[in-house]
Amino acid sequence: MMKMKMLPFLLLFFTLFSCKDEKETTQQNTPKPNIIFILADDLGYGDVSALNKDSKIPTPNMDQLANEGMVFTDAHSNSSVCTPTRYGVLTGEYAWRSRIKQGVLLGYSPSLIEEDQETIAKYLKKSGYKTACIGKWHLGIDWKLKNGNYHEGKKGELFTRQLVAFKDADAIAFSEEAKGGPKRAGFDYSYILPASLDFQPYCYLENNVTVEAPTDSTAGNDMDTGYTGAFWRPGRKAPSFEFDQVLPTFTQKAVDFIDENKKGENPFFLYLPLNAPHTPWVPTESFNGKSQAGQYGDFVNMVDDVVGQILAKVKEAGLEENTMIVFTSDNGAYWKPEFIEEFDHRSNYNFRGMKADIYDGGHHIPFMVKYPGKVKAGSKSAQTICLTDFFATCQDLLNNTNSRPRDSFSLWPILNGKSTSIDRAPVVHHSGGGKFAIRDGVWKMIEGMGSGGFTEPVFPPYNPDDPKGQLYNLQEDIAETNNLYNDHPEIVSDLESKLNQLKTQ
C-alpha cells in the first residue's frame, strides 16, 4: 500500500529530474553563433538612407540590415582615422595606449599588435571558433628582409614617420612569408591588403604570403584631377593588381569562406574590413551613376551591394538564425564642404567636420546588429557606445565572465532587450592628429581649439581671447556650434578630471 502511495511522488520526481536534465542538455547543445563583423572604410552616418532620409545614395541592403536588427544612433569609432580604430576593434583598448599616438601606419609598417596582446580573434579561437580576416588590414606586417631578418618594430617604441615609412622596399623579400600581421592577431585564415588602397605596396597577402609579389610599379594618381576621388600614391604593385577589383575580390573571398564553413564543426568569426568607400573611389562600371553623390556615392552603393551579398550568402547557407552580423564604419567620411555644396549630400549627417576631426563628423558612425531571435528587429538604442565595446559584447554573448579589456563594455544587455542602457565609462575620442575629447552624457569636452584633423583650423595658434578648450551640449547642439567652455567651468573641470583618469588607468 505504501508503495502505491509513493508511486505518484516518484513519477513526479523523475519527471522533474528528466525535464531538468533535458533543459541542461539543450543549453549545452545550443550552438555558439557565427559572428560576422563588417567594417566599412570612411563611410559616413549620413550615407545610409535608413539613418538619413535625405541621403543621395541608395543603400537598400544596409537599410534591410537596420530593419532586421538594432541600430545604435550614438555609436562612435575610438579614433577618427583608420589604423587606431582597427586596433580598438580587435583589442578592446584605445590605440593611444599602444605605440601609435597619432596618424596611421603605412604599407611597410611593422606590426602594431604585440605578441602578448589579447585580441578578439585569439579569444574566439580559444572558444572554439575558426577565425578569418578578409580585407584591408592596416595594422602593420613584419616583412621578411633579404638579409634574413624581419622589419619589426621594437616593443614600447613610438611609431614615427621615419619608422613606419621604410622606403627601402628593395630590401624586402616579398616572396617570403611575413611575420606578425593577422597571424599574430589570432586569425586562422587571412586574405588582406596591407594598408589602405592609396598606400603601396599594392598587392594581396594570403596567410602572410604575397599572392603575387609587387614587382611592377604605378606612377600614382593625383587627387588634383578634379572630383574623381581616384587618388593613390606612387609605388610598388603586383603586375595583375587592379584597383577597382579589390572590393569584388574581398567580397568573393568572404562569400567563399562562409560557403566553406557552413557545415563546419566549429562556429566561425569573419572579420571583414572593407577597403571602401575610402579613396580611391573606384566603383566598377555597373555601379557608375547609381547615386546622386558622384563617384563617392557610387562606391558607397557598391559597398551596400557587398552587404547584400553577405546577407544573401548567410541565408542561402542556412546560417541566418545562428549568425550575429555587425555592420559599422571605422570613422566618418572624407567629405569636404565643397562636396556638400556640389551634391547637396551630407555624408556625415548634421555633424560637424569629417574624417580625422575630433568633431562628431570624424567619429559618429553607423552601427547596426542583426541576430534573429536574439536582437529585436527594427529596434533602436540611444546608448553612447564605442567600437572598443565589440570585444566585451562577444565575451558576454558566450557567457564569459572573465576580465574584460579595459576600454570595452558589453552591449549584450541592450541587444537582447534586457536593458535599455549600460553602466559605461565616458567615451574618449581621439583625432587623426592626436587631439583628445571626452563624451559623458550630453556633454562633450575637447582639449584645446581646432579640429585636430582635416578641417581648418586644425591646431590654431594660441589666442588669449579664445577659450582654452571646447565644450558642447550635444542634446541641444548636435552640430557643435555653440562653445560653452567658459560658461560651465564646473563641468569642464569634472570632464578634465575624468579624461585624465581614463588616460592614466
N, C-alpha and C positions, 0 to 999 in steps of 0.2 A: 504493500500500500504506500509506504514511504517512497519507494522508487517511482511509483506512478505520480505522486505529488511533485517529486523533484524533476520529472521529465520536462514540463514546460519551462522551468528555470534553466535547465541545461540547454534546451533548444534556443532560448533567448540568448544565453551566454555565447554559445557557438556562433549564433547568427551575428551578434555584435562583434565578436572577435573576427569573424570572417570578413565583415564589412570593413573593419579597421585595417585588416591585412590587405584587403583588395585596394583600399584607398592609398595605403602606403606604397603598394606595388605600382599603382597608377602614377603616383607622384614621382617615384624613382624612374619609371619608364618614360615620363614626359620628355620628349627630345629637346635639347637645347636649341634655341633658334639660330638660324643663319643670320649673319649681320653684314649688311652692305652699307658702306659709308661713301657717298658720292660727294666729292669736294670740287665744286666749280672754281675757276680761277678768275678773280676780278669780276664777278657777277654782282650787280647792284640789287638792292632790295626793290627798287622801283622798276626793275626789268621784268619781274614776274607779274603777269597780269592778275593773278589771284590776290596779290598784295597791293597792286596799284592799278585801279580801273582805268587810269589814263595812260598806261604803258602803250608804247607804239610797237611793241614786239609781241607777237602771238606766242604764248607758252602753254599750249593745251596739256602737255604731259606733266609739267610742274604743277599746273592747276589741278590736274587729276590727283596727283600725289597729295596736294594740300587738302583736297576734298575727301580723300580716303584716309587721312591721318590727322595729326595735330600740328598746328602752326604756332611757333613761338614768335610773337610780334616784337619782342625786345631782346633779340639774340645778338651777340657780339663776337667777332673774332678776337683772339687775345692779342693780335697785332694788326696793324693796317697795311702790312706787306707780307709777301709770300712765305719766305723761309721760317720766320719765327712762329707764324700761325701753324704751320705743319708740325713744328716741334711741339707746340702746345697740344695739338690734337693727339699725337702719338704718345706723349709722356704725361699729360695731365698737369704740366707745370708751365708757368710763364717762361718764355725763351730768354728774357733778360736775366734769368737766374743761371743761364748757361754761358758759354764763351762768347756768344754773339750779343752785342749790346745795342746795335742799330743796323739798319740796312739788311741786305740779303746776301746769300752765298752766290758764287758763280759756278760755271760748269766744271771747273777744275778744283773746286774747293774740297778739302778733306772732310771727313765725316764729322758732323756736329754732335750726333748722339754718341755718348761714350759707351764703352764696352759694358760697364756695370749699370748703365741706366735702364730702369724698368720702362717698358713700353706696353701699350695696349696689345700689340701683336704678340709679345712674349707672354703676357698674361693669358691671352686667349689660347695660345698654343699649349701652355701648361694645363689649360682647362679642357683640352681635347679637341681644339679647333684646328682645321687646316687654314693657314693664313696666306693671303696673296696681296701684293701691291702691284697695281697696273696703272701707269700714268706718269705724271710729272713728279719726280722725286724732290729735288731741290733742297736736300738736306746733307749734301756732300757725299763724296765717294773717295776712298783711298786708292787712287790709281796705282797700278804696278809700274815701276820705272824700269828702264832698260838695264840699269845697273843692279837690278835685283831687289832694290829697296821699294818702299811704298811712300807715296806722297801723303803723309799723315800729319794731322795737327797734334800739337802737344797738349795733354790734359791740363786744363787750367789756363792755357794761353789764350789771350783775346784774339779774335779774328780781326785782322786789319786788311786794308786793301792790298797790301803787299803780299800777305799770306794767302789770301783767297784767290788772287789773280792767276798765279802760276803760269806766266806767259810762255815758259819754255816747254811747249807741248811736244817738241821733238824728243824730249827725254822720256815720254810715256810709251810703254809697251802696250799699245791698245788691244792687241790680240790676247793678252794675258788676263787671267781672272783678277778683278779688283777685290779689295777687302772693304770692310765697313758697309756703308750703304744699307739697302733693305735687309740683307742677310744679318747684319749686326743687330738691326732693329727687331728681328724676330719673324721675318717673313719666309715661309717655306718656298714660295714662288714669287718672282718679280719680273716684270717687263716694263722698263722705265725709260724716260727721257731724263738725262742727268739734272737739268735745271729747267728754266723757262724756255719757251720756244724762240726767244730772241737772244739766247746765250749759247755760244759754242761750248763743247763740240756738239754738232747736230748729228746724233746717232742714237740708236737704241741699245740698251743693255738687258740681256735676259739672264737672270740669276748671276748678276755681277760680271757677265762677259759680254763684250760688244757683239751684237748680231752681225754687224758689218763695220769694220774699222773705218774711222773718219780720215781716209787717205786723200779725199778731194777737198775743195775749199769753195767758199762763197764770198763774194765781194760785199755782201750785206745789202740791205735795202733801206734807204734813207727815209726817215719819218717826215722830212720836209717836202715830200712829193705831193702834199695836199691831204685831204681827208681820205685816206685809204686805210690807215692803221696797219698796213702790211709792212711793219718795221722789224728787221732783225739785224744783229751785229755781224760784221765780217768774221770769218774764222773757219775752222775745220768742219767738214761734213762728210758723211758716208756717201759714196758715189750714187746710190739709188735713193737717198733721202729726199722726200718731197714734203714741203711744209704743210700743204693742205691735206695731206694724207695721215697726219699724226693723230688727229682726233678719231677718224674712222678706224685706224689701226688699234688704238686703245679700246675702242668700243667692241671691235670684233674679238680681241683678246679677252675682254671681260665676259662677253657672251659665251665664248668657248669655255672659260673657266667655270661658269655657272653650269653649263651643259655637262661638263666632265665630272662635276661633283654633285649632281642632282641625286645620285643614288649612293653617294659615299657613306661609309660607316660613321664618319665624323662630320659635325657641322662645319661650316666654313665662315671665315671672315674675309670679305673682299673690301680692301681699301682702294678706292678708285678716284685718285686726284687728277682731274682733267687738266689739260693744257689750255682750256678755253673758258671764257672769251678773252683771255689775256692776249695782248699783241704778240705776234702779228695776227690781225683779223683776216683769216683766210678761209671763208666758207667755200665749200665745194660748189660747183656750178648749179646743182639742183636747188641750192638754198639762196642763190642770189636773188634779191628783190622780194624775199619772203617777209620782210619787215618794213616799217617806215622809219627806221633809225640807221640807215646806211649799212655799211659792211659790218659794223659792230652788231647792229640789231640782227642781221642775217646770221652772224656767227652765234649769237645767243639762241636764235631759233634752231640752229644746228645742235647746240648743247641740249636744248629741250628734246630734240629727237633722240639724243643719246639716252636721256632719262626714259623716254618712251620705249626704247629697245630693251633697256634693263628691266623695266616693269613687265613688258611682254614676255621676255625670256623666263623670268621668275614664275610667272603664271603658267606658261607653257610647260615648264619643268615640274609643275605640281608642287612648288615650294612656297607659294604665296602665303598660305596660312601660318607658316612657321618661319617667316623671314622678316626681320626688322630692317627697314630701309630708312636711312637718314640722308637727307639732301640739304646741302648748305653751300656757302662760299667762303673763301679764305680771307676776304676783305671786301671793301667797297670797289666800285667800278672806276676805271680810269676814264672819267667823263668830264671834260673841261666845260667851263661856262659857255664857250662858243659853240660847243656841240649841243648844249641845251637849247640855245637860241636857234641853231640851224634846223634841228629836228623836232623842236618842241617836245622833247622827251627827257624826263628826269630819271636817269639811270639810278641815282642814289636817293630817289624819292624826294621828300621835302627836307632831307637832312643837309646840313652844311658841309661843304668840302667834298673830297673824293679820296680815292685810294691814297695811302701813305699818310693822310692827315690824322691828327688827333681828334678832329671833329667827327661827329657821328657818321658822316658820309664816308669816312675811312674805314669804319669797323662795324656799323649796324647792318646786319646781313639777313638774308632769308634763311630760315631753319625750319624744316618740317620732318616729321617722323611718321612712318606708316608701319603698323604691326597689327594686322587683322585680329579681332577678338581680344586684344590686349589694350590697344590705343583706340579711343573712340573716334570714329570717322567724323570729319567736319568740325573737330574741336579746336579751340584756341587757348593759348596761355599768354598772359602778360608778364610772367615772371622774367626778371632780368637774368640772362644766362650768358655763359661764355663757352667757346668751343673746347676749352680745357675740361668741361664737365662730361664729355663723352666717356672718358675712362671710368670714372666712378659710376656712371649710369650703367655701363656694361657689367661692372662688378655687382651692382645691386640686382641687375637683371638675372644674374647667375647665383643670387643669394650668397654672395661672398661678403663677409663682414670684416675681412682683413683691413689693414690700414690703407687709407686712400692716398693718392698723390696729393700734395699739399694745396694745389690750386684747383682741385676737381671736386665737384659736388653733384651728387646723383639727382637726375631729373626723373627717375623712375616713379616716385610717388605722384608726380604730376601726370606722367604719361599713362599710368594705369588707373588714373582717376581717383586715387585715394586721398589726394590733397590738391589744393589749388596753388600752393606756394611751398617753398622750401626755405630752411634756415641757411641762407648762403652769405658768405662774406662779400663785402663790396667787390665789384669787378674792377680790375686795374686795366686801363687802356694804355697802349704803347704805340707811338707813331713810327714811321719809317726812319725818322731822324733821331729817334731815341727819347722823344718827349713823353712824359707821363701824365696821366689823368686818372681820376678815380670816380666811380659811379656808385652812389649809395642812395637808394630810394629814388626820389625825384631829382636829387642834386648831382651835378657833375662839376668837379673842380679840376682845372687844368693848371699845371705848373708853368708859370710864365705866359708870355703873349705869343701869338703866332700859331701857325698850323703844325709846325714840326714835320711837314711832309712836302706836298707838291703845290698847295695853294699859297699864294703870296698874301701877306708876308709870312715867310717860313719861320725864321728866328729874328724878329725885328730888333734893332739896336735899342738899348735901354733908353726909355723916355720917362723922366721923373713925373710927368703929368699923367702917365698911364698907370692903371692898376698893376700890381706886381704879378697878377695871375688872372685866371678867368673862372667865373662861377655862373652856372646856368641852371635854371629850374626847367627841366625838360618836360614837365607836365604842362607848363604854361608856355614854354618857348622851345618847341621841338627843333627849330632852325638855329638855335644858339646865337641869337642876335642881340640879346639884352644881357650884358655882362654885369652881374650883381656882386662882384668880388668885394668892392668897397662898402656895399650895403649890409653885408652879413658876415662880419669878422668872426663871430662865434661859430658859424657853420664852416667857414674856411679853416679855422683852427682845428675843429673836430676832424674834418676831412684830411687835412695835412697830417694829423697825428695817426689816423687810420692808414693812410698811404705809407707813411714811414714805417709803421709797424709791419705792414704786409711786405714791404721791400726787404726788411731785415729778418723775417721769420725763417 
